[in-house]
Amino acid sequence: MSIEIGSKVQGKVTGITKFGAFVELPGGSTGLVHISEVADSYVTDVNEHLKIGDQIEVKVISEKEGKIALSIKKAIDKPEGQSSYSSRPPRQGRDDRNSKDFRSKGGNFKPKENFEDKMAKFLKASEDNLTSLKRNTETKRGGRGGRRG
């Protein structure tokens, strides 16, 4: 039986490594499910998701030089338009920034600085630093005509 890219097949987990799991496919061929293709969530240890002997459904991603790449997470049917990250809760505080009453809540709201304000602040700080540097180097060298005698 030939394995077609994009097809879903049943397989048996025959080995687990730190980088993925080997799966025996129908017809006796073996493919690899990389650790990044095991689950939608971040996987640190494949053993937490799979055990040797498990029967799993996998999707064939690619086949190159006899090496078959498989995916468990792509074999799971999701409703159209749903990404693998849509089940995550939204980050706290991000959605409120565009609401009108964000400013009225008080606190530490500062309007964003525009480029000109940032540039003016930088030039002032730069000028202060140069003045301070000149003052310190002139006193060490005996500048301003004040020769020590």
Residue pairs with C-beta under 8 A, 6 or more apart in sequence:
1 26
1 27
2 27
3 9
3 25
3 27
3 29
3 31
3 60
3 63
3 68
4 60
5 60
5 61
5 62
5 63
6 59
6 60
7 59
7 60
8 57
8 58
8 59
8 60
8 75
9 25
9 26
9 57
9 58
9 60
10 26
10 55
10 56
10 57
10 58
11 23
11 24
11 25
11 26
11 31
11 55
11 56
11 57
11 58
11 70
12 23
12 24
12 53
12 54
12 55
12 56
13 21
13 22
13 23
13 50
13 51
13 52
13 53
13 54
13 56
14 22
14 23
14 24
14 30
14 52
15 21
15 22
15 52
16 22
16 46
16 47
16 50
16 51
16 52
17 46
18 35
18 45
18 46
19 34
19 35
20 32
20 33
20 34
20 35
20 37
20 38
20 46
21 32
21 33
21 38
21 46
21 50
22 30
22 31
22 32
22 33
23 30
23 31
23 32
23 33
23 56
23 58
23 70
24 30
25 31
25 58
25 68
29 68
30 68
31 58
31 60
31 67
31 68
31 69
31 70
32 67
32 68
32 69
32 70
33 58
33 70
33 71
33 72
34 69
34 71
35 43
35 46
36 43
37 61
37 69
37 70
37 71
37 72
37 73
37 74
38 46
38 49
38 50
38 72
38 73
39 49
39 72
39 73
40 73
40 84
40 85
40 87
43 49
50 56
56 72
57 72
57 75
58 70
58 71
58 72
58 75
59 70
59 71
59 72
59 74
59 75
60 68
60 69
60 70
61 69
61 70
61 71
61 74
62 68
62 69
63 69
73 84
78 84
96 102
102 109
103 109
113 121
137 143
138 144
142 148
